């Protein structure tokens, strides 16, 4: 048995790093824009912008941000075959990068800060890899609803919610090995960020669960696209989340899209990144038209801002 210790870069350092990179890229982009505008080569500029987007997206996708509600990206080294990696007895996604294997671990918002470990296993090898989870504080948010129907539940509504929760929990903890994704997410909707991940929510003064996604406000009926390619594993009107779609991207990676006005896909459909899957609405526990967008890794809701920088 081999023990390996991995210390990740702090999330604050990474934010500064990305800010610095973006400033430098913006500076060079301005210079290139001036040069190309003089030669009227718009197609080259368009291509450059696409390449820049892909570069920053891939850079962000594999950043190690091991805070409460974040993602730990741990290099586990070389193996003769792809290892299975477990965090707290639950299998996590593994990617291969530059010849090494990399474990991508979703960290629960209520995970205790401190030293943690994962276990990488093959038929011939077993390694314990240690890393630290950083504490993170989140703001409070007070929301006023017209009624208490979705604050203090009736017996009938509670039974419905518990039945839905049992079904969705099973989906969120699944680990589909028949699908794989590169974790290069795109924003499912262009709009104003009306609420960020992790806020401690109070509905009509009553404390509820923290916000486990990003809310994007937009006009009712605005198309919503798939953030990543996958399969529709849930298409249902849920008590709290309203019209909701879950997309399975394989190996414990799932995205959720809630409060839709209507759906544009069906259960079991195979979806490509960028496909329209539904339209903005205000169904469920909602105060106005918006999309609640969530990313789940190994059964844990994580901050979508880890993968999509505009959400921070």
Backbone as numpy.savetxt, mean C-alpha at the origin, in Angstrom:
# Nx Ny Nz CAx CAy CAz Cx Cy Cz
22.21 -23.25 11.87 21.37 -22.06 11.87 22.25 -20.81 11.87
21.96 -19.89 10.97 22.80 -18.70 10.80 22.03 -17.47 11.27
22.68 -16.61 12.02 22.03 -15.39 12.51 22.67 -14.17 11.86
21.81 -13.32 11.34 22.29 -12.13 10.62 21.54 -10.92 11.14
22.23 -9.81 11.32 21.59 -8.61 11.87 21.54 -7.52 10.81
20.35 -6.99 10.58 20.19 -5.97 9.54 19.59 -4.71 10.12
20.30 -3.60 10.03 19.79 -2.30 10.47 19.41 -1.50 9.24
18.14 -1.06 9.14 17.70 -0.28 7.99 17.96 1.20 8.19
17.97 1.92 7.08 18.08 3.36 7.17 16.81 3.91 7.76
16.90 4.98 8.55 15.71 5.56 9.17 14.82 6.18 8.10
13.50 6.19 8.39 12.55 6.75 7.43 12.78 8.24 7.22
13.23 8.96 8.27 13.48 10.39 8.11 14.65 10.62 7.15
15.68 9.77 7.25 16.81 9.89 6.33 16.35 9.64 4.90
15.50 8.60 4.73 15.03 8.26 3.39 14.21 9.39 2.80
13.37 10.03 3.62 12.57 11.15 3.11 13.48 12.28 2.62
14.55 12.55 3.41 15.50 13.59 3.01 16.20 13.18 1.72
16.56 11.89 1.64 17.25 11.38 0.45 16.39 11.56 -0.79
15.10 11.16 -0.70 14.22 11.28 -1.86 13.98 12.74 -2.23
13.90 13.61 -1.19 13.72 15.04 -1.44 14.92 15.58 -2.21
16.14 15.20 -1.75 17.36 15.65 -2.41 17.42 15.15 -3.85
17.10 13.86 -4.05 17.11 13.28 -5.40 16.12 14.01 -6.30
14.92 14.26 -5.78 13.90 14.92 -6.59 14.31 16.34 -6.97
14.98 17.05 -6.04 15.45 18.40 -6.34 16.48 18.36 -7.46
17.44 17.40 -7.35 18.47 17.28 -8.38 17.85 16.91 -9.73
16.92 15.95 -9.72 16.27 15.54 -10.96 15.48 16.69 -11.57
14.81 17.46 -10.71 14.03 18.59 -11.21 14.94 19.63 -11.87
16.12 19.85 -11.28 17.07 20.82 -11.82 17.53 20.39 -13.22
17.94 19.12 -13.33 18.39 18.63 -14.63 17.26 18.57 -15.64
16.05 18.26 -15.16 14.90 18.21 -16.05 14.61 19.59 -16.64
14.75 20.63 -15.81 14.55 22.00 -16.29 15.56 22.33 -17.38
16.81 21.94 -17.17 17.85 22.21 -18.18 17.55 21.49 -19.48
17.16 20.20 -19.33 16.84 19.41 -20.52 15.63 19.98 -21.24
14.63 20.42 -20.46 13.41 20.99 -21.05 13.73 22.20 -21.90
14.62 23.06 -21.39 15.01 24.28 -22.13 15.70 23.90 -23.44
16.62 22.94 -23.34 17.37 22.51 -24.54 16.43 21.90 -25.57
15.57 20.98 -25.11 14.68 20.29 -26.03 13.62 21.22 -26.62
13.19 22.21 -25.82 12.17 23.13 -26.32 12.73 23.96 -27.48
14.03 24.22 -27.42 14.65 24.98 -28.50 14.73 24.17 -29.78
14.87 22.85 -29.62 14.96 21.99 -30.80 13.61 21.39 -31.17
12.60 21.65 -30.30 11.22 21.21 -30.56 11.09 19.69 -30.61
11.92 18.99 -29.83 11.86 17.53 -29.81 10.99 17.08 -28.64
9.70 17.25 -28.80 8.77 16.94 -27.71 8.72 15.45 -27.38
8.91 14.63 -28.40 8.84 13.19 -28.16 9.95 12.73 -27.23
11.14 13.33 -27.40 12.25 12.98 -26.51 11.95 13.38 -25.08
11.33 14.54 -24.92 10.98 15.02 -23.59 9.96 14.09 -22.95
8.97 13.66 -23.73 7.95 12.75 -23.23 8.58 11.45 -22.76
9.52 10.93 -23.57 10.21 9.70 -23.20 11.01 9.88 -21.92
11.68 11.03 -21.81 12.48 11.31 -20.62 11.61 11.35 -19.38
10.43 11.97 -19.49 9.53 12.05 -18.35 9.06 10.67 -17.91
8.80 9.80 -18.87 8.37 8.43 -18.56 9.49 7.68 -17.83
10.72 7.83 -18.33 11.86 7.17 -17.70 12.09 7.68 -16.29
11.93 8.99 -16.09 12.08 9.57 -14.76 11.04 9.01 -13.80
9.81 8.88 -14.28 8.73 8.34 -13.46 9.04 6.91 -13.05
9.51 6.11 -14.01 9.84 4.72 -13.73 11.00 4.62 -12.74
12.00 5.53 -12.90 13.17 5.50 -12.02 12.77 5.81 -10.57
12.02 6.90 -10.38 11.63 7.28 -9.02 10.67 6.27 -8.43
9.82 5.68 -9.27 8.87 4.67 -8.78 9.60 3.45 -8.26
10.60 2.93 -9.06 11.32 1.75 -8.61 12.16 2.03 -7.38
12.74 3.25 -7.32 13.56 3.63 -6.17 12.71 3.64 -4.92
11.52 4.20 -5.03 10.63 4.30 -3.88 10.09 2.94 -3.49
9.81 2.09 -4.50 9.17 0.81 -4.25 9.99 -0.07 -3.32
11.32 0.00 -3.37 12.13 -0.88 -2.56 12.84 -0.16 -1.41
12.28 0.93 -0.95 12.90 1.66 0.15 12.56 1.01 1.49
13.54 0.92 2.37 13.36 0.32 3.68 12.81 1.37 4.64
11.56 1.22 5.05 10.92 2.17 5.96 10.23 1.39 7.08
11.01 0.86 8.00 10.48 -0.07 9.01 9.87 0.60 10.24
8.88 1.46 10.01 8.19 2.08 11.14 6.83 1.42 11.33
6.15 1.74 12.43 4.82 1.20 12.69 3.88 1.65 11.57
3.36 0.67 10.80 2.54 0.99 9.64 3.35 1.13 8.37
4.63 0.84 8.44 5.51 0.96 7.27 5.91 -0.40 6.71
7.03 -0.42 5.97 7.49 -1.63 5.30 8.98 -1.82 5.55
9.35 -3.00 6.01 10.77 -3.34 6.14 11.20 -4.08 4.89
12.27 -3.60 4.26 12.83 -4.24 3.07 14.21 -4.75 3.46
14.32 -6.06 3.61 15.52 -6.66 4.18 16.24 -7.53 3.15
17.51 -7.20 2.88 18.33 -8.02 2.00 18.74 -9.28 2.77
18.31 -10.43 2.28 18.62 -11.68 2.99 19.74 -12.47 2.32
20.35 -11.87 1.29 21.53 -12.48 0.68 21.23 -13.49 -0.41
22.25 -14.30 -0.71 22.15 -15.28 -1.79 21.69 -16.64 -1.27
20.84 -17.29 -2.05 20.39 -18.65 -1.77 20.43 -19.43 -3.08
20.64 -20.74 -3.00 20.64 -21.56 -4.20 19.26 -21.59 -4.85
18.23 -21.47 -4.03 16.86 -21.42 -4.53 16.10 -20.37 -3.74
14.97 -19.94 -4.27 14.20 -18.90 -3.60 13.72 -19.40 -2.24
14.07 -18.68 -1.17 13.66 -19.14 0.16 12.23 -18.70 0.50
11.64 -19.39 1.44 10.42 -18.92 2.06 10.82 -18.08 3.26
10.18 -16.93 3.44 10.52 -16.05 4.55 9.28 -15.82 5.40
9.46 -15.90 6.71 8.34 -15.77 7.63 8.60 -14.66 8.65
7.56 -13.88 8.91 7.60 -12.88 9.98 6.43 -13.18 10.90
6.74 -13.50 12.14 5.72 -13.87 13.12 4.85 -15.02 12.61
5.53 -16.01 12.03 4.91 -17.25 11.52 4.04 -17.03 10.29
4.10 -15.85 9.69 3.32 -15.58 8.48 4.27 -15.35 7.31
4.02 -16.02 6.17 4.91 -15.89 5.02 4.83 -14.50 4.42
5.97 -13.97 3.97 6.03 -12.63 3.39 6.57 -12.69 1.97
6.40 -11.61 1.25 6.83 -11.54 -0.15 8.36 -11.48 -0.25
8.89 -12.17 -1.25 10.34 -12.16 -1.50 10.59 -11.79 -2.95
11.48 -10.83 -3.16 11.88 -10.41 -4.50 13.35 -10.75 -4.70
13.78 -10.76 -5.96 15.20 -10.95 -6.26 15.73 -9.68 -6.87
16.80 -9.16 -6.31 17.38 -7.90 -6.77 18.89 -7.99 -6.78
19.49 -7.78 -7.97 20.95 -7.80 -8.12 21.57 -9.09 -7.59
20.90 -10.20 -7.82 21.44 -11.49 -7.41 21.09 -11.92 -5.99
20.64 -10.97 -5.18 20.26 -11.28 -3.80 18.74 -11.37 -3.67
18.30 -12.06 -2.64 16.88 -12.09 -2.33 16.56 -11.02 -1.29
15.39 -10.42 -1.46 14.96 -9.32 -0.59 13.57 -9.63 -0.05
13.43 -9.58 1.26 12.12 -9.80 1.90 11.43 -8.46 2.10
10.14 -8.43 1.78 9.34 -7.20 1.91 8.26 -7.47 2.95
8.37 -6.80 4.10 7.52 -7.12 5.25 6.62 -5.95 5.63
5.32 -6.18 5.61 4.39 -5.18 6.10 4.37 -5.18 7.61
4.45 -3.98 8.21 4.50 -3.86 9.67 3.19 -3.26 10.16
2.53 -3.95 11.06 1.25 -3.48 11.60 1.41 -2.14 12.29
0.37 -1.33 12.21 0.42 -0.01 12.83 0.54 -0.11 14.36
0.08 -1.23 14.94 0.16 -1.41 16.39 1.30 -2.35 16.81
2.21 -2.64 15.87 3.39 -3.47 16.21 4.27 -2.71 17.20
4.73 -3.39 18.24 5.59 -2.73 19.22 6.94 -2.40 18.58
7.44 -1.21 18.86 8.74 -0.81 18.35 9.83 -1.64 19.02
10.95 -1.84 18.29 12.06 -2.59 18.86 12.59 -3.64 17.91
13.43 -4.51 18.42 14.07 -5.53 17.59 13.10 -6.64 17.21
13.11 -7.01 15.92 12.29 -8.09 15.39 13.18 -9.01 14.57
12.60 -10.11 14.11 13.38 -10.97 13.22 12.47 -11.71 12.25
13.06 -12.06 11.12 12.39 -12.91 10.14 13.19 -14.19 10.02
12.56 -15.22 9.47 13.24 -16.50 9.28 13.17 -16.85 7.80
14.35 -17.05 7.18 14.44 -17.44 5.78 14.79 -18.93 5.72
13.97 -19.69 4.97 14.11 -21.14 4.99 14.16 -21.73 3.59
15.11 -22.65 3.37 15.12 -23.53 2.20 15.30 -24.96 2.75
15.38 -25.94 1.86 15.56 -27.32 2.30 16.90 -27.53 2.99
17.91 -26.70 2.59 19.26 -26.89 3.14 19.70 -25.80 4.10
18.91 -24.75 4.23 19.41 -23.58 4.94 18.30 -22.90 5.74
18.68 -22.37 6.90 17.72 -21.62 7.72 18.46 -20.45 8.37
17.96 -19.26 8.15 18.63 -18.07 8.69 17.65 -17.21 9.48
18.13 -16.63 10.56 17.39 -15.63 11.32 18.00 -14.26 11.00
17.18 -13.36 10.52 17.67 -12.02 10.16 16.97 -11.01 11.06
17.74 -10.20 11.74 17.20 -9.25 12.71 17.12 -7.84 12.14
16.10 -7.11 12.55 15.93 -5.71 12.14 15.14 -4.98 13.22
15.14 -3.66 13.14 14.43 -2.85 14.13 13.18 -2.23 13.53
12.13 -2.16 14.31 10.91 -1.43 13.95 10.91 -0.11 14.72
10.77 0.99 14.00 10.76 2.31 14.62 9.35 2.72 15.04
9.26 3.44 16.15 7.97 3.97 16.59 7.55 5.13 15.70
6.27 5.31 15.53 5.76 6.45 14.77 4.46 6.93 15.39
4.34 8.24 15.54 3.11 8.81 16.09 2.24 9.32 14.95
0.93 9.19 15.11 -0.02 9.62 14.10 -0.99 10.63 14.71
-1.47 11.52 13.88 -2.39 12.57 14.33 -3.79 12.02 14.59
-4.60 12.84 15.23 -6.00 12.50 15.49 -6.89 13.17 14.44
-8.04 12.57 14.21 -8.99 13.13 13.25 -10.40 12.97 13.80
-11.14 14.07 13.81 -12.51 14.06 14.34 -13.49 14.22 13.18
-14.40 13.25 13.06 -15.34 13.22 11.94 -16.77 13.27 12.45
-17.56 14.16 11.87 -18.96 14.31 12.27 -19.87 13.66 11.24
-20.64 12.66 11.69 -21.61 11.99 10.84 -23.02 12.48 11.18
-23.91 12.43 10.20 -25.28 12.92 10.41 -26.04 12.06 11.40
-25.76 10.76 11.41 -26.42 9.84 12.35 -25.37 8.95 12.99
-25.79 8.18 14.00 -24.89 7.25 14.68 -25.03 5.82 14.17
-25.72 5.65 13.02 -25.96 4.31 12.48 -24.67 3.52 12.30
-23.62 4.18 11.84 -22.34 3.50 11.62 -21.32 3.85 12.69
-21.81 4.28 13.85 -20.95 4.54 15.00 -21.29 3.56 16.12
-22.56 3.55 16.52 -23.07 2.57 17.49 -23.99 1.63 16.73
-23.54 0.41 16.51 -24.24 -0.51 15.62 -25.41 -1.21 16.29
-26.46 -1.39 15.51 -27.59 -2.20 15.97 -27.18 -3.67 15.94
-27.99 -4.53 16.54 -27.67 -5.96 16.57 -27.56 -6.52 15.15
-28.50 -6.09 14.27 -28.49 -6.57 12.89 -27.25 -6.10 12.14
-26.91 -4.82 12.31 -25.74 -4.26 11.62 -24.44 -4.88 12.15
-24.40 -5.15 13.46 -23.21 -5.76 14.05 -23.00 -7.16 13.50
-24.09 -7.92 13.35 -23.99 -9.26 12.80 -23.50 -9.22 11.36
-24.01 -8.26 10.60 -23.56 -8.10 9.21 -22.07 -7.77 9.16
-21.64 -6.82 9.99 -20.24 -6.41 10.01 -19.33 -7.58 10.39
-19.72 -8.35 11.41 -18.89 -9.46 11.86 -18.75 -10.54 10.78
-19.83 -10.76 10.03 -19.80 -11.73 8.94 -18.87 -11.25 7.83
-18.96 -9.95 7.50 -18.08 -9.37 6.47 -16.63 -9.40 6.92
-16.39 -9.09 8.17 -15.03 -9.05 8.70 -14.36 -10.42 8.62
-15.12 -11.46 8.91 -14.58 -12.82 8.84 -14.15 -13.16 7.43
-14.96 -12.75 6.45 -14.64 -13.03 5.04 -13.44 -12.22 4.57
-13.44 -10.93 4.87 -12.35 -10.06 4.39 -11.02 -10.41 5.07
-11.07 -10.78 6.34 -9.86 -11.15 7.07 -9.18 -12.35 6.43
-9.99 -13.31 6.00 -9.46 -14.51 5.34 -8.75 -14.14 4.04
-9.35 -13.21 3.27 -8.76 -12.76 2.01 -7.44 -12.04 2.26
-7.45 -11.14 3.24 -6.27 -10.31 3.51 -5.09 -11.12 4.02
-5.36 -12.29 4.60 -4.28 -13.13 5.12 -3.86 -14.21 4.13
-4.44 -14.19 2.92 -4.11 -15.21 1.93 -2.72 -14.96 1.33
-2.15 -16.02 0.75 -0.81 -15.93 0.14 -0.85 -16.70 -1.17
-1.24 -16.03 -2.23 -1.43 -16.65 -3.54 -0.10 -16.72 -4.29
0.40 -17.92 -4.52 1.68 -18.09 -5.19 1.55 -18.17 -6.71
0.31 -18.11 -7.19 0.08 -18.18 -8.64 0.15 -16.82 -9.32
0.26 -15.75 -8.52 0.37 -14.40 -9.05 1.61 -13.76 -8.44
2.28 -12.90 -9.21 3.43 -12.18 -8.67 3.42 -10.75 -9.19
3.96 -9.84 -8.39 3.98 -8.42 -8.80 5.31 -7.79 -8.42
5.62 -6.65 -9.07 6.89 -5.98 -8.83 6.80 -4.85 -7.81
5.61 -4.61 -7.25 5.38 -3.58 -6.23 5.56 -2.15 -6.73
5.52 -1.96 -8.05 5.61 -0.61 -8.60 4.20 -0.06 -8.77
3.63 0.40 -7.66 2.27 0.89 -7.62 2.13 2.24 -8.32
0.95 2.49 -8.86 0.60 3.81 -9.35 -0.60 4.31 -8.55
-0.81 5.60 -8.54 -1.97 6.15 -7.84 -3.25 5.75 -8.58
-4.25 5.24 -7.87 -5.48 4.82 -8.53 -6.40 5.96 -8.93
-6.08 7.16 -8.45 -6.97 8.29 -8.67 -6.21 9.60 -8.49
-6.50 10.55 -9.36 -5.91 11.88 -9.22 -6.90 12.76 -8.46
-6.46 13.30 -7.33 -7.35 14.12 -6.53 -6.65 14.64 -5.29
-7.41 15.29 -4.44 -6.86 15.86 -3.20 -6.80 14.79 -2.11
-5.65 14.70 -1.44 -5.53 13.78 -0.31 -6.30 14.38 0.86
-7.43 13.75 1.20 -8.29 14.32 2.25 -8.00 13.71 3.62
-7.34 12.56 3.65 -6.96 11.96 4.93 -5.84 10.95 4.69
-4.81 11.03 5.52 -3.65 10.15 5.36 -3.76 8.93 6.26
-2.85 8.02 6.06 -2.82 6.76 6.80 -2.51 6.99 8.28
-3.11 6.17 9.13 -2.72 6.09 10.54 -3.42 7.01 11.52
-4.22 7.94 11.03 -4.87 8.88 11.94 -5.81 8.17 12.92
-5.75 8.58 14.16 -6.65 8.03 15.18 -8.00 8.70 15.03
-9.02 7.94 14.66 -10.29 8.52 14.26 -11.34 8.51 15.38
-12.08 9.61 15.43 -13.19 9.75 16.35 -14.43 10.11 15.54
-15.44 9.24 15.60 -16.70 9.50 14.90 -17.75 9.96 15.90
-18.25 11.15 15.67 -19.22 11.76 16.60 -18.72 11.68 18.04
-17.41 11.89 18.19 -16.78 11.91 19.51 -16.37 10.56 20.05
-16.69 9.48 19.34 -16.38 8.14 19.82 -15.14 7.59 19.12
-14.16 7.13 19.92 -12.90 6.62 19.36 -13.14 5.31 18.60
-12.56 5.23 17.40 -12.66 4.04 16.57 -11.26 3.62 16.12
-11.20 2.63 15.24 -9.91 2.12 14.76 -9.16 3.20 13.97
-7.83 3.15 13.98 -7.06 4.11 13.18 -7.33 3.93 11.70
-7.09 4.98 10.94 -7.33 4.98 9.50 -6.26 4.13 8.82
-6.67 3.08 8.12 -5.71 2.14 7.53 -5.65 2.25 6.01
-5.60 3.48 5.54 -5.48 3.72 4.11 -5.30 5.20 3.85
-5.37 5.57 2.59 -5.29 6.97 2.17 -6.60 7.34 1.49
-7.19 8.47 1.90 -8.42 8.95 1.27 -8.09 9.99 0.22
-8.67 9.81 -0.97 -8.45 10.74 -2.08 -9.81 11.28 -2.51
-10.01 12.58 -2.33 -11.28 13.21 -2.68 -11.32 13.53 -4.17
-12.46 13.27 -4.79 -12.65 13.56 -6.21 -14.15 13.63 -6.49
-14.50 14.11 -7.68 -15.91 14.23 -8.04 -16.55 12.85 -8.17
-17.82 12.78 -7.77 -18.56 11.54 -7.91 -18.55 11.08 -9.37
-18.25 9.80 -9.59 -18.22 9.25 -10.94 -16.86 9.27 -11.61
-15.85 9.86 -10.94 -14.49 9.87 -11.50 -13.94 8.44 -11.56
-13.35 8.05 -12.71 -12.83 6.68 -12.83 -11.70 6.39 -11.84
-11.70 5.17 -11.32 -10.66 4.67 -10.43 -9.94 3.54 -11.16
-8.60 3.57 -11.14 -7.85 2.54 -11.86 -7.10 1.64 -10.89
-6.75 0.45 -11.37 -5.99 -0.51 -10.58 -4.57 0.02 -10.36
-4.13 0.02 -9.12 -2.80 0.51 -8.79 -1.71 -0.46 -9.23
-2.09 -1.71 -9.42 -1.16 -2.78 -9.79 -1.99 -3.88 -10.43
-1.38 -4.65 -11.32 -2.11 -5.75 -11.95 -2.42 -6.85 -10.95
-3.58 -7.50 -11.11 -3.95 -8.58 -10.20 -5.29 -9.19 -10.55
-5.88 -9.86 -9.58 -7.17 -10.54 -9.76 -8.19 -10.00 -8.76
-9.43 -9.80 -9.22 -10.50 -9.34 -8.33 -10.91 -10.52 -7.43
-10.68 -10.36 -6.11 -11.04 -11.42 -5.17 -12.20 -11.01 -4.26
-12.58 -9.74 -4.33 -13.77 -9.27 -3.61 -14.37 -8.10 -4.37
-15.68 -8.17 -4.56 -16.45 -7.08 -5.18 -17.77 -7.06 -4.45
-17.87 -6.18 -3.44 -19.00 -6.29 -2.52 -19.33 -4.96 -1.85
-20.58 -4.80 -1.51 -21.03 -3.66 -0.71 -20.83 -4.02 0.76
-19.87 -3.37 1.42 -19.56 -3.64 2.82 -20.18 -2.56 3.72
-20.50 -2.94 4.95 -21.21 -2.03 5.85 -20.47 -0.72 6.06
-19.20 -0.79 6.41 -18.42 0.43 6.65 -17.78 0.99 5.38
-17.24 0.11 4.55 -16.47 0.55 3.38 -17.28 0.76 2.12
-18.58 0.46 2.16 -19.41 0.65 0.98 -18.98 -0.27 -0.15
-19.22 0.15 -1.39 -18.83 -0.65 -2.55 -17.31 -0.76 -2.61
-16.82 -1.98 -2.43 -15.38 -2.20 -2.26 -14.87 -3.30 -3.18
-13.66 -3.08 -3.68 -12.96 -4.08 -4.48 -11.63 -4.41 -3.81
-11.32 -5.70 -3.73 -10.00 -6.16 -3.32 -9.34 -6.76 -4.56
-8.11 -6.34 -4.83 -7.30 -6.95 -5.89 -6.16 -7.72 -5.26
-6.02 -8.98 -5.65 -4.93 -9.82 -5.16 -3.78 -9.74 -6.16
-2.61 -9.31 -5.69 -1.43 -9.17 -6.54 -0.42 -10.29 -6.28
-0.83 -11.25 -5.48 0.01 -12.41 -5.21 0.96 -12.24 -4.06
1.29 -13.36 -3.42 2.30 -13.42 -2.34 2.01 -12.44 -1.21
0.73 -12.38 -0.82 0.35 -11.57 0.33 0.18 -10.09 0.06
0.17 -9.68 -1.22 0.02 -8.27 -1.58 -1.40 -8.04 -2.10
-2.14 -7.17 -1.43 -3.53 -6.89 -1.81 -3.77 -5.38 -1.75
-4.56 -4.88 -2.69 -4.99 -3.48 -2.62 -6.50 -3.45 -2.47
-7.00 -2.42 -1.76 -8.43 -2.27 -1.58 -8.88 -0.88 -2.03
-10.10 -0.82 -2.58 -10.66 0.41 -3.13 -12.09 0.51 -2.61
-12.37 1.51 -1.78 -13.66 1.56 -1.09 -14.47 2.83 -1.37
-15.76 2.74 -1.01 -16.75 3.83 -1.11 -17.12 4.17 -2.55
-16.95 3.21 -3.46 -17.25 3.44 -4.87 -18.75 3.69 -5.11
-19.00 4.47 -6.16 -20.38 4.66 -6.61 -20.88 3.40 -7.31
-20.03 2.86 -8.20 -20.37 1.61 -8.89 -19.09 0.92 -9.34
-19.25 -0.37 -9.66 -18.13 -1.19 -10.09 -18.01 -1.21 -11.61
-16.79 -1.50 -12.07 -16.56 -1.65 -13.51 -15.97 -3.02 -13.83
-15.84 -3.88 -12.80 -15.28 -5.22 -12.98 -16.11 -6.22 -12.20
-15.82 -7.50 -12.42 -16.55 -8.57 -11.74 -15.60 -9.45 -10.95
-16.15 -10.22 -10.02 -15.34 -11.17 -9.25 -14.61 -12.12 -10.20
-13.31 -12.34 -9.90 -12.53 -13.28 -10.69 -11.85 -12.68 -11.91
-12.16 -11.42 -12.23 -11.54 -10.78 -13.40 -10.04 -10.60 -13.18
-9.26 -10.82 -14.25 -7.83 -10.50 -14.24 -7.68 -9.05 -14.70
-6.98 -8.27 -13.91 -6.88 -6.83 -14.13 -5.43 -6.42 -14.39
-5.25 -5.52 -15.36 -3.93 -4.94 -15.62 -3.79 -3.62 -14.89
-2.57 -3.27 -14.55 -2.32 -1.98 -13.92 -2.84 -0.86 -14.81
-3.64 0.05 -14.24 -4.18 1.17 -15.00 -5.58 0.93 -15.55
-6.10 -0.31 -15.44 -7.46 -0.60 -15.88 -8.48 0.09 -14.96
-9.56 0.59 -15.54 -10.63 1.17 -14.73 -11.37 0.04 -14.03
-11.52 0.16 -12.70 -12.19 -0.88 -11.92 -13.49 -0.39 -11.27
-13.67 0.94 -11.23 -14.87 1.49 -10.61 -14.87 3.00 -10.68
-15.85 3.60 -9.95 -16.03 5.05 -10.02 -16.25 5.63 -8.62
-15.72 6.81 -8.40 -15.76 7.45 -7.09 -17.21 7.64 -6.62
-17.42 7.34 -5.35 -18.74 7.53 -4.75 -18.61 7.90 -3.29
-19.68 7.71 -2.54 -19.68 8.03 -1.11 -20.51 7.01 -0.35
-20.37 5.73 -0.74 -21.12 4.65 -0.09 -20.44 4.24 1.21
-21.20 3.60 2.11 -20.66 3.17 3.39 -20.53 4.33 4.36
-19.56 4.23 5.29 -19.34 5.30 6.28 -18.48 6.37 5.63
-19.14 7.35 5.06 -18.45 8.37 4.27 -19.17 9.71 4.41
-18.40 10.78 4.35 -19.00 12.12 4.46 -18.99 12.87 3.13
-18.46 12.25 2.08 -18.42 12.90 0.77 -17.71 12.02 -0.23
-17.82 12.34 -1.53 -17.21 11.51 -2.57 -15.69 11.41 -2.41
-15.21 10.19 -2.32 -13.76 9.97 -2.21 -13.47 8.49 -2.39
-12.20 8.19 -2.56 -11.73 6.80 -2.60 -10.88 6.54 -1.37
-11.20 5.47 -0.66 -10.30 4.97 0.39 -9.44 3.91 -0.28
-8.13 4.16 -0.33 -7.19 3.25 -0.99 -6.27 2.64 0.05
-6.20 1.31 0.06 -5.35 0.63 1.02 -4.42 -0.36 0.37
-3.25 -0.56 0.99 -2.30 -1.59 0.56 -2.06 -2.51 1.75
-2.17 -3.81 1.49 -1.97 -4.81 2.55 -0.82 -5.72 2.16
0.13 -5.90 3.08 1.25 -6.83 2.90 1.23 -7.83 4.04
1.35 -9.10 3.73 1.31 -10.20 4.71 0.24 -9.98 5.77
-0.95 -9.56 5.33 -2.09 -9.42 6.23 -2.16 -8.12 7.00
-1.19 -7.22 6.81 -1.17 -5.96 7.56 -1.35 -4.76 6.64
-2.26 -3.87 7.02 -2.45 -2.62 6.28 -1.26 -1.72 6.53
-0.67 -1.22 5.45 0.51 -0.35 5.58 0.23 0.99 4.90
1.07 1.97 5.19 0.91 3.31 4.64 1.17 3.29 3.14
0.17 3.58 2.31 0.39 3.62 0.85 1.47 4.61 0.44
1.74 5.60 1.31 2.79 6.57 1.03 4.18 5.98 0.96
4.35 4.78 1.48 5.64 4.08 1.37 5.95 3.82 -0.10
4.91 3.51 -0.87 5.09 3.17 -2.28 4.72 4.30 -3.24
3.83 5.19 -2.79 3.38 6.28 -3.65 3.69 7.60 -2.94
4.78 8.23 -3.35 5.31 9.39 -2.63 4.35 10.54 -2.49
3.41 10.72 -3.44 2.48 11.84 -3.37 1.54 11.76 -2.18
1.45 10.59 -1.54 0.50 10.41 -0.44 1.07 10.81 0.92
2.33 11.21 0.95 2.94 11.53 2.25 2.51 12.90 2.76
